Amino acid sequence: MTKNLKRLIFLTGRSGVGKTSVLLRAVDILKAEDCKIGGMIGREVRERGVRVGFEIVDLATGGKGWLAHVNQPTGPRVSKYQVNLSDLNAIGVTSILNALKNADVIVIDEIGPMELFSPDFNEAVMRAIESEKPMIGTIHYRARDPLINTIRAREDAEILEVTRENRRRLHTILVGRVLQLMQR
């Protein structure tokens, strides 16, 4: 691995700017390059045009669960949503741990206030960060947390801000850096 290449590349940016879309474009291209991808993606779920929650998707298996929902009966509250720690741990954490064993590239979308309620999620992210594998992901724009501070302080981490101006081309930077790290 080249010394000056960052192994951990995270996107940040304001809500709705397209962080997950940039990440998914990079994932699609990396898969086309025969990279084995693992980890999790969070997607907002809308009903009749209104956001009602967020689902978690395991990139390797396609398994889905609820990260948070307006009608979630239990769990920590973030805004109008309650976090489903059970699905977060069963789908999200498991997808990260499986990526550590089986994937070439680890994907985590997102490290943010909802996910940070899970000690198991925090531990899985730390294990992924401390591995030797390339990782791409997203970090909540305003979230402040010891885990996020640790990522920001690492010499092998880079955080790129997604903007309206760069969101259509930023995925190419992610792909190029990951392929360089993997020497492909």
N, C-alpha and C positions, 0 to 999 in steps of 0.2 A: 504494500500500500504506500502511495506517495505521501511523504510527510506533511506537505502543505495542503493536501486535500482534506476537507472536513468530512468525517464519516457520518455525522448526525446533521441532517438538514431539515429544518422545520420552517413551516410557513406560518405567518401571523397576519393579521389584518382585521379591519372592522367587520362586524357581523354582516353577512350577505354579500361580501365583496367577491367571493368565489374561491376561497381557500380549498374547500373539498373538491370543487370542480377541477382546479389545477392539479391537485393530488391524484384524482382519478384519471386524468389524461396521462399523467406520468406513469401510473400503474399500468394502464392499457399498453403503452409503448414498451415498458419494461417486460411485460408478459410476451409481447410480440418478439422481443429480443431473447426469448427463452429464459428469462429470469423467473425463478420460483418466488412468488410473492406471498407473504403471510401477514397477519395482523388484522386490524379492524378499521372500519369506516363508520362514521356517524352520519345519518341522513335525517333531515327534517321531514316530518309527515304532516300533510295538510288534508283537511276535510272541508269541502266546499270553500276552498280558498283561504281557510284559516289554519294556522299552524297549531296542531294539537299535541305534538310531541316529537321525539327523536328516536329513531331505531338504530340499533347496532347491527352491523353486518360483518361476519367473519369472511375475510377475503379468500381464504383457502377452501372453506367448505360451503360458503353461501348461507350458513346458518344465521338466523335473525332473531333479535329480541328487542325489547324496549329499553332504551336508556332512561327515558323520562316521558311522562304523559300527564296531561291535565287531569285525567281521571285515575291516575295511579293512586291506590288507597293508602300506601305506606311509603316511607322513605324520606330522606332529606328533601327539603323544599328549596328550589332555585326558581325565583320569579313565580310564575303560575304553574310550574311543573313540579312533580315529585319524582325523585330519582329512584329507579328500579335497581337496587343494588344486587338483587338476585340475578337478573339478566346480565347486568354489567359484568359480574364475576363469572357467570357461566359462559357467556358468549365472548365478551371483550377480553377479559383476563386470559381465558383459555386460548383465544386466538393469538395473543401475544406470546404466551408460553410455547404454543405449538410452532409459531414462527421462529422462535429461538432454536428449536430442534431441526425444523424441516425446510425453512425458507432461505433464499439467498438474500432477500431484502425484507426488512421489517417495516410495516406501515402502521402508524398510530394516528388516528383522527378521532378525537382530538384530546389534547391534554388541557382540560378546562375545569371550571367549577363543579360541574356535575360529576365528572369522572373522578375528581380528586377526593370525593367523599369515601371512596373505596380504598382501604389500606392494601387490599390485594392488588388493585390496579396500580397503586403507587409502587409496590414492590416489583410487579411485573415490568413496569416501565424502567425502573432502576436496573433490573437484570438485563433488559434489552440494551440500555445505554452502556452498560459495562461489558457487553459482549463485543465481539470483533466485527459484527455484521453491519453493513450499511443500513441506516434507518432514515426514512422520510416520514414526515408527519405534520401536524398542525398544533399550534399552541394558541389558546384563547388570547385575544388581543390585550385585554386589561387584567387578566388573572395574575394575582401575585400569590405565590406559594413556595415553600422550600424546594419542592421538586422542580418547579419551573426555574427558580433561581439557580439551582444546581446545573440545569441544562444550559442556561444562559452563560454561566461562568466557565463551562468546559472549553478547553482549547480545541477539541475536535468537533465542536458544534458550530453551526451557522444558522442564523435566523433571518429569513428573507420576508419582507413585507409585501403582501399581495395588494396591488392597487388596481384601479380601473384601467390605468395605462399599461401595466405589465402583465395582467392576468391571462392574456391570450398567448403569451410566449414564455411565461415563467416555467411551465412544465418542461420545456426543452433544457433549461438549466439543470433542473433536478435530474432528468434522465442522463444528460451528459456527464454530470458528476458521479452519479451512481455507476454508470458504465465504466468510467475511468477508474473508480475504486475497485471495481471487479475486473479491471484490465480486459474489457471486451471491446 
